[in-house]
Amino acid sequence: MLLRLSRVAALVATLLVVLVAPSSAVSSAQQCKSTGRLLRYVVLFDAGTSEQSAQQAVGSACGTSIAFYPQIAVGIAVSAEPRFAARFGLARAYSAQAETVGNPAPAELGSPAIPSTAARLPAAEQQLVADRSGQQWDMDMIHAPQARSINPGRREVLVGVLDSGVDATHPDLAAAVDPTRSAGCLSGKPDQSPAAWSPSTSQHGTHVAGIIAAADDGHGITGVAPGVRVASVKVVDDDGFIYPEYAVCGFMWAAREHMRITNNSYSLDPWLLTCSNVPGQAVAYTAVQRAVDYATAHGVLSIAAAGNEGINLANPHQDVRSPDNVPNPRRRPVDGHCSVLPAELPGVVAVSAVGAWRIKSEYSSYGQGVITVTAPGGDRAQPSGPKGNGCVLSAIPGGYGYACGTSMATPHVSGVAALLASAQPKTGPRELASLLRQQADPLPCPAHQDDPSAACTGDTDNGFYGAGLVNALRAVSVRRD
């Protein structure tokens, strides 16, 4: 399961340039024609642009500023002017929503309320009292029960769950969710009201949060790091989309709230692979990269799912379904300029999935030099026992459910990273990423590979598993500062 998906370079302002209105901007608001759909836009500005200058530039192009992040010179605007992007500059303004123009709106298409990279969750199993830990084969695989007996994680460690919202009333998560540091990002601007960050149509975020930090209380399930706290940062809308403005807001909120880790069990919409050399997509790519870079520079380690399309991300040739917010997504040729975001951005830990047999899940994307580590995501073709379905059990609103996907693998890694941060409280994101590699159990490429196009390459650090399978016990055994 994966909602949709990022490298590190600090954002350095070498010149303070005050942005002036685009040369093509109109001179009067009376020339604006509000005849189109009201759309949101991500807008790029020059480093050093003031909020006032940004608002003036947006207004001159017939838009309204919703949010402005001066730290990264990225703004969020809305406009019903069909020519807003052209007036502002196609190299600086982009609307992911605009891809649906001329097509039915996503809600009319019956779009899923959970990301396409995540398997659909079943109805909740109403067993809130029984101990379900015996069904958590995934936790046994990474030695989580032994690890939490040594160090369950520190409450000072906050993990941001950038997802579809976390149910803070679930018995397994009530003690873990920090409502004072949670926020909704569906306008591009953080909103701390509980309604903004709570789940509405999707169980996905609650399932992810349960894997990270469900309570160790003898009831239900237990997470990798039950002693840490989580913040619900809602970046998935009710149609199941994660647009660039949502992600930018989420990463900037994580930095503001001093989160140690963000879990990103999604890939960015509407393009499965976002291309840095394609107009429009390049704006989205740059905006999200700036936000990730800023978060990293402010102590946040971002961990992200590689995706469920079985793509060789190290050498992509085809985007199999983009844009995904239209009735009939198409295939298109791509190259090395095109990446799954945020997983392939610098500084982000990219996670692949394995099943109960410790073999790469059939659906999991991969790539030499792309995958950092792997973790249990489940695979129905690798049943976890006589009665197991091969998927991962976790909390969902109202009970529990099973799901498979790199969305499930990623929170296992986030949980282990939280344990590392608990054991090594002075480490920064780069050091945590290095420790994740060091504590992993190497997994060799499979001896027999039926599909030559999906060949695993590399030795101890290979395209299927990166540095290997995360090991929670080893994570809590490292020297404490």
C-alpha distance (Angstrom), angle and dihedral (degrees) to the residues before:
residue distance angle dihedral
M1 . . .
L2 3.78 . .
L3 3.78 131.3 .
R4 3.98 98.9 -150.8
L5 4.21 129.4 -64.6
S6 6.86 167.5 -107.7
R7 5.66 172.9 165.0
V8 3.75 133.1 -123.0
A9 3.78 128.5 -108.4
A10 3.77 119.4 144.2
L11 3.77 114.4 -120.5
V12 3.81 104.6 -115.8
A13 3.77 121.4 -175.0
T14 3.77 106.9 -148.1
L15 3.78 94.5 168.8
L16 3.76 130.1 32.4
V17 3.76 103.9 -139.6
V18 3.77 120.2 178.2
L19 3.75 107.9 -142.5
V20 3.77 116.6 -128.8
A21 3.74 124.6 -160.0
P22 3.80 113.5 -76.8
S23 3.77 113.6 -91.4
S24 3.75 89.7 -118.4
A25 3.81 92.8 51.5
V26 3.77 118.5 123.1
S27 3.79 119.1 -109.3
S28 3.77 96.0 -138.8
A29 3.77 136.0 35.1
Q30 3.81 86.6 -132.0
Q31 3.79 88.2 72.9
C32 3.81 91.3 60.6
K33 3.77 116.5 104.3
S34 3.79 112.9 -154.0
T35 3.78 92.6 -167.1
G36 3.79 100.3 120.1
R37 3.79 136.7 70.9
L38 3.78 114.9 -66.0
L39 3.80 100.9 -109.0
R40 3.78 135.8 -179.6
Y41 3.80 119.5 -126.5
V42 3.77 135.8 -164.3
V43 3.80 108.0 -139.0
L44 3.81 127.9 -163.7
F45 3.80 121.3 -147.7
D46 3.78 134.3 -176.9
A47 3.79 117.2 -90.8
G48 3.80 111.0 -89.3
T49 3.80 95.9 29.3
S50 3.80 111.1 149.4
E51 3.78 122.0 -130.4
Q52 3.79 90.4 -115.3
S53 3.80 92.2 53.5
A54 3.80 90.6 47.1
Q55 3.80 92.0 51.8
Q56 3.78 91.8 48.4
A57 3.80 92.2 50.5
V58 3.80 91.9 49.3
G59 3.79 91.3 48.0
S60 3.80 92.3 48.9
A61 3.79 88.5 56.8
C62 3.82 90.9 51.3
G63 3.78 98.3 -99.8
T64 3.79 139.2 115.9
S65 3.79 121.7 -126.8
I66 3.83 113.6 -124.7
A67 3.79 100.0 174.0
F68 3.77 138.8 -6.5
Y69 3.79 126.4 -161.5
P70 3.81 104.9 -161.2
Q71 3.81 92.0 -177.0
I72 3.80 89.5 69.8
A73 3.82 100.8 18.1
V74 3.80 93.9 -120.0
G75 3.78 124.4 136.6
I76 3.79 136.0 -170.4
A77 3.79 117.4 -143.1
V78 3.79 139.6 171.3
S79 3.77 127.6 -146.2
A80 3.78 140.2 166.2
E81 3.81 90.2 -162.7
P82 3.83 105.6 111.8
R83 3.81 90.2 -148.5
F84 3.81 96.9 50.0
A85 3.82 96.3 112.1
A86 3.80 92.6 44.2
R87 3.80 91.8 48.8
F88 3.76 93.3 47.5
G89 3.78 93.6 41.3
L90 3.80 128.2 -88.6
A91 3.79 89.3 -124.2
R92 3.79 90.2 58.7
A93 3.82 108.9 33.7
Y94 3.81 129.8 52.9
S95 3.80 136.3 167.1
A96 3.78 117.9 -159.6
Q97 3.80 87.6 -168.7
A98 3.80 89.9 59.5
E99 3.81 90.2 70.6
T100 3.82 86.6 77.8
V101 3.82 94.0 57.3
G102 3.78 108.3 127.6
N103 3.81 90.7 18.2
P104 3.80 132.3 85.3
A105 3.79 114.3 -82.8
P106 3.81 113.9 -98.3
A107 3.79 93.7 -106.6
E108 3.80 89.6 56.9
L109 3.77 89.6 54.4
G110 3.77 94.8 57.8
S111 3.80 91.5 -115.7
P112 3.79 115.2 -171.4
A113 3.78 118.5 -98.1
I114 3.78 89.8 -141.0
P115 3.79 123.4 60.0
S116 3.76 118.2 -86.6
T117 3.78 90.9 -119.5
A118 3.78 90.4 61.2
A119 3.75 125.7 75.5
R120 3.77 115.4 -119.8
L121 3.78 113.7 -96.0
P122 3.81 118.6 -127.3
A123 3.76 124.6 -126.8
A124 3.79 112.3 -69.2
E125 3.78 117.1 -86.4
Q126 3.79 103.5 -129.4
Q127 3.80 99.3 -135.9
L128 3.77 105.0 117.1
V129 3.81 96.3 152.4
A130 3.80 105.4 44.6
D131 3.80 119.8 90.6
R132 3.82 105.6 -111.5
S133 3.81 97.2 176.2
G134 3.81 90.7 107.3
Q135 3.80 87.7 69.0
Q136 3.80 93.5 54.1
W137 3.79 99.2 97.3
D138 3.79 87.2 157.3
M139 3.80 92.4 64.3
D140 3.79 91.5 48.8
M141 3.80 89.9 51.6
I142 3.81 92.7 59.3
H143 3.85 94.3 36.9
A144 3.79 93.1 -115.8
P145 3.85 96.9 150.8
Q146 3.81 91.5 56.3
A147 3.80 91.2 44.1
R148 3.80 96.4 53.7
S149 3.81 90.9 50.8
I150 3.82 85.4 64.0
N151 3.80 100.8 34.7
P152 3.82 122.9 -5.5
G153 3.79 91.1 -173.8
R154 3.80 132.6 -90.2
R155 3.79 123.9 -88.1
E156 3.78 89.2 -133.0
V157 3.82 88.0 70.3
L158 3.80 110.2 87.8
V159 3.81 120.9 -165.7
G160 3.79 117.5 -162.8
V161 3.80 112.6 -142.0
L162 3.81 102.1 -154.5
D163 3.77 97.2 -165.7
S164 3.80 145.1 94.9
G165 3.80 95.8 -47.7
V166 3.81 133.2 -74.1
D167 3.80 124.2 -111.3
A168 3.80 102.5 -124.6
T169 3.82 90.8 -174.2
H170 3.81 94.4 62.8
P171 3.83 108.3 113.0
D172 3.80 91.4 -129.5
L173 3.81 93.2 52.3
A174 3.80 106.5 30.6
A175 3.81 92.7 96.0
A176 3.81 93.8 43.3
V177 3.81 104.2 50.2
D178 3.80 114.9 88.3
P179 3.83 105.8 -153.6
T180 3.80 92.5 -173.8
R181 3.81 91.0 65.0
S182 3.80 98.9 37.4
A183 3.80 124.3 101.3
G184 3.77 144.4 170.1
C185 3.80 118.2 -123.4
L186 3.79 103.7 -174.6
S187 3.81 94.2 118.9
G188 3.79 93.1 44.8
K189 3.82 89.4 -106.6
P190 3.83 122.1 88.4
D191 3.80 116.5 -104.2
Q192 3.82 116.8 -171.0
S193 3.78 98.1 -166.8
P194 3.84 110.2 120.4
A195 3.80 90.8 -122.5
A196 3.82 89.5 59.3
W197 3.82 96.0 55.8
S198 3.80 102.1 30.9
P199 3.82 120.5 95.6
S200 3.78 116.6 -95.5
T201 3.82 111.3 169.2
S202 3.81 102.4 -0.6
Q203 3.80 134.5 69.6
H204 3.79 92.5 -169.5
G205 3.80 100.1 97.4
T206 3.79 93.3 49.1
H207 3.81 90.9 50.6
V208 3.81 90.4 51.3
A209 3.81 93.1 46.9
G210 3.81 91.2 50.7
I211 3.79 91.5 57.3
I212 3.79 89.8 52.7
A213 3.78 104.2 42.7
A214 3.83 116.5 -2.7
A215 3.81 110.0 152.7
D216 3.79 122.4 -91.3
D217 3.80 94.7 -135.9
G218 3.80 104.7 125.0
H219 3.79 92.5 -100.3
G220 3.78 130.3 95.9
I221 3.79 115.3 -21.3
T222 3.80 132.5 -27.4
G223 3.79 126.8 -136.0
V224 3.78 130.0 -134.4
A225 3.82 92.1 -104.4
P226 3.82 108.1 21.3
G227 3.80 92.2 169.8
V228 3.82 97.4 62.7
R229 3.78 128.1 82.0
V230 3.79 129.5 -120.3
A231 3.79 132.6 -151.1
S232 3.78 119.9 -149.4
V233 3.80 108.4 -132.9
K234 3.78 107.7 178.9
V235 3.80 111.5 -147.4
V236 3.82 99.4 148.4
D237 3.78 117.7 85.1
D238 3.78 127.0 -145.5
D239 3.81 91.1 -92.4
G240 3.80 91.1 56.2
F241 3.82 97.1 -107.0
I242 3.80 129.3 136.8
Y243 3.78 106.5 -160.4
P244 3.83 123.1 -170.0
E245 3.80 94.6 -103.8
Y246 3.81 90.6 55.9
A247 3.80 92.4 52.2
V248 3.82 93.7 45.6
C249 3.80 90.2 52.7
G250 3.82 91.2 46.8
F251 3.79 96.1 52.4
M252 3.79 92.8 44.0
W253 3.81 90.5 50.1
A254 3.81 90.4 50.0
A255 3.80 89.8 54.2
R256 3.80 92.5 46.3
E257 3.81 91.9 51.8
H258 3.82 93.9 45.7
M259 3.79 95.2 -120.6
R260 3.78 114.0 179.5
I261 3.80 94.9 -150.2
T262 3.79 139.0 15.3
N263 3.78 122.1 -155.8
N264 3.81 112.6 -148.0
S265 3.79 109.7 -173.9
Y266 3.79 93.1 171.3
S267 3.76 144.0 65.9
L268 3.79 124.2 -128.7
D269 3.80 119.3 -92.1
P270 2.95 149.0 -102.7
W271 3.81 94.4 22.0
L272 3.79 119.9 52.2
L273 3.80 86.7 -151.3
T274 3.80 114.8 28.5
C275 3.79 112.2 -149.8
S276 3.79 120.2 -144.7
N277 3.82 91.5 -157.7
V278 3.82 98.1 52.7
P279 3.83 119.0 89.4
G280 3.78 111.4 -110.1
Q281 3.76 94.1 14.5
A282 3.79 87.9 61.2
V283 3.82 89.3 59.5
A284 3.80 91.4 52.7
Y285 3.80 91.1 45.0
T286 3.80 93.1 51.3
A287 3.81 94.8 44.4
V288 3.80 93.9 52.3
Q289 3.79 92.6 42.2
R290 3.81 90.5 53.1
A291 3.81 90.3 50.8
V292 3.81 93.2 48.2
D293 3.79 91.7 46.7
Y294 3.79 90.5 50.8
A295 3.80 92.5 49.1
T296 3.79 91.2 49.0
A297 3.79 91.9 49.1
H298 3.81 87.8 53.2
G299 3.78 97.1 53.3
V300 3.81 103.6 -87.2
L301 3.82 121.4 132.7
S302 3.81 110.0 -154.0
I303 3.81 117.1 -151.0
A304 3.81 118.6 -171.3
A305 3.77 142.4 -179.7
A306 3.80 118.5 -108.2
G307 3.80 92.9 -143.4
N308 3.78 140.6 -107.6
E309 3.79 101.1 -103.4
G310 3.82 96.9 94.2
I311 3.81 90.5 -124.3
N312 3.78 125.2 159.1
L313 3.79 95.4 -125.5
A314 3.79 92.0 -171.6
N315 3.78 90.4 65.2
P316 3.81 111.3 17.5
H317 3.79 119.1 -177.9
Q318 3.78 104.4 167.4
D319 3.78 137.8 30.5
V320 3.77 101.4 -145.6
R321 3.82 100.4 -157.4
S322 3.78 123.6 13.4
P323 2.91 142.0 -172.9
D324 3.79 90.5 19.5
N325 3.81 97.1 -167.0
V326 3.81 93.8 74.1
P327 3.82 128.9 78.5
N328 3.80 96.0 -106.6
P329 3.80 113.9 28.6
R330 3.77 110.8 -159.7
R331 3.78 137.3 -144.6
R332 3.77 116.6 -111.3
P333 3.80 135.0 178.1
V334 3.80 115.8 -105.2
D335 3.79 137.3 178.6
G336 3.77 141.5 -165.3
H337 3.81 92.0 -59.2
C338 3.81 88.9 68.9
S339 3.80 121.6 83.2
V340 3.77 143.4 171.0
L341 3.80 105.0 -110.3
P342 2.94 133.9 -108.4
A343 3.82 94.0 2.0
E344 3.80 95.7 65.5
L345 3.79 98.6 45.3
P346 3.82 117.8 110.2
G347 3.78 114.3 -85.9
V348 3.80 95.2 18.0
V349 3.82 119.7 121.2
A350 3.82 106.9 -128.4
V351 3.80 115.9 -152.5
S352 3.80 131.1 -156.3
A353 3.81 124.7 -168.3
V354 3.80 134.7 -118.0
G355 3.77 129.9 -169.3
A356 3.80 130.1 -131.2
W357 3.82 90.6 -76.7
R358 3.81 91.7 58.8
I359 3.80 91.4 -112.7
K360 3.81 123.8 126.4
S361 3.78 110.2 -86.5
E362 3.79 110.5 -108.8
Y363 3.80 92.9 -120.7
S364 3.81 98.0 46.0
S365 3.78 119.3 113.9
Y366 3.78 115.7 -133.4
G367 3.79 143.1 175.1
Q368 3.78 141.4 175.3
G369 3.79 108.2 -102.6
V370 3.82 91.5 10.0
I371 3.81 104.9 74.5
T372 3.80 114.1 71.8
V373 3.82 100.6 -176.0
T374 3.79 139.7 -21.7
A375 3.81 134.4 -129.0
P376 3.82 140.6 175.9
G377 3.79 110.7 -64.8
G378 3.79 96.7 151.8
D379 3.77 133.8 -122.6
R380 3.80 125.8 -147.9
A381 3.80 88.1 -143.5
Q382 3.82 87.9 62.2
P383 3.83 104.0 54.6
S384 3.78 114.8 -158.3
G385 3.80 95.5 -138.5
P386 3.81 143.0 -33.6
K387 3.81 90.6 -56.3
G388 3.79 100.1 23.4
N389 3.79 121.9 112.6
G390 3.80 93.3 -154.6
C391 3.82 95.3 -114.3
V392 3.80 130.9 110.0
L393 3.81 122.6 -95.6
S394 3.79 118.6 -140.6
A395 3.79 144.2 141.9
I396 3.78 122.9 -67.7
P397 3.80 128.3 172.1
G398 3.78 107.6 -68.8
G399 3.78 96.9 11.9
Y400 3.79 140.2 -33.7
G401 3.78 138.7 -41.7
Y402 3.79 143.6 177.4
A403 3.79 125.0 -118.1
C404 3.81 137.9 167.0
G405 3.80 126.8 -148.7
T406 3.77 147.7 92.2
S407 3.81 81.7 -84.4
M408 3.80 86.3 72.3
A409 3.80 95.2 43.3
T410 3.80 93.2 53.6
P411 3.84 98.1 61.4
H412 3.80 89.9 51.4
V413 3.80 86.7 59.9
S414 3.81 91.6 44.3
G415 3.79 89.2 51.8
V416 3.81 91.9 51.3
A417 3.81 89.9 46.6
A418 3.83 88.0 52.3
L419 3.80 89.3 53.5
L420 3.79 90.0 50.0
A421 3.80 89.9 49.7
S422 3.80 88.9 49.6
A423 3.80 92.5 50.9
Q424 3.82 92.9 40.8
P425 3.82 104.6 33.7
K426 3.80 95.0 171.3
T427 3.80 96.8 55.7
G428 3.80 120.9 112.1
P429 3.81 127.2 -142.9
R430 3.80 95.8 -88.0
E431 3.80 91.1 50.8
L432 3.81 91.6 47.2
A433 3.79 90.5 51.7
S434 3.79 89.8 50.6
L435 3.81 91.2 49.0
L436 3.81 90.1 50.8
R437 3.78 88.6 58.2
Q438 3.79 93.3 44.9
Q439 3.82 96.2 51.1
A440 3.81 95.1 46.7
D441 3.80 121.7 109.2
P442 3.83 106.8 -123.9
L443 3.79 115.1 -119.2
P444 3.81 117.7 -161.7
C445 3.77 123.1 -137.3
P446 3.82 111.6 -86.7
A447 3.81 112.9 -87.0
H448 3.81 92.0 -131.4
Q449 3.77 121.7 38.8
D450 3.78 114.4 -175.1
D451 3.80 96.2 -170.1
P452 3.83 112.6 58.7
S453 3.79 90.6 -165.9
A454 3.79 89.3 61.2
A455 3.78 95.3 48.2
C456 3.79 115.6 157.6
T457 3.79 110.9 -128.0
G458 3.77 131.2 -168.4
D459 3.77 135.1 46.7
T460 3.81 123.2 -115.8
D461 3.82 89.8 -5.5
N462 3.79 104.7 40.6
G463 3.75 140.6 168.0
F464 3.80 96.8 -103.7
Y465 3.79 101.6 45.5
G466 3.79 108.4 12.0
A467 3.80 108.6 -152.5
G468 3.80 89.7 -11.5
L469 3.81 144.6 -100.8
V470 3.80 115.6 -20.7
N471 3.81 115.6 -111.3
A472 3.80 116.5 -154.3
L473 3.80 94.1 -170.7
R474 3.76 92.1 55.7
A475 3.81 89.5 46.7
V476 3.82 93.0 60.0
S477 3.80 92.0 42.7
V478 3.81 94.6 65.0
R479 3.81 119.1 108.3
R480 3.81 113.2 -82.7
D481 3.79 118.7 -133.0
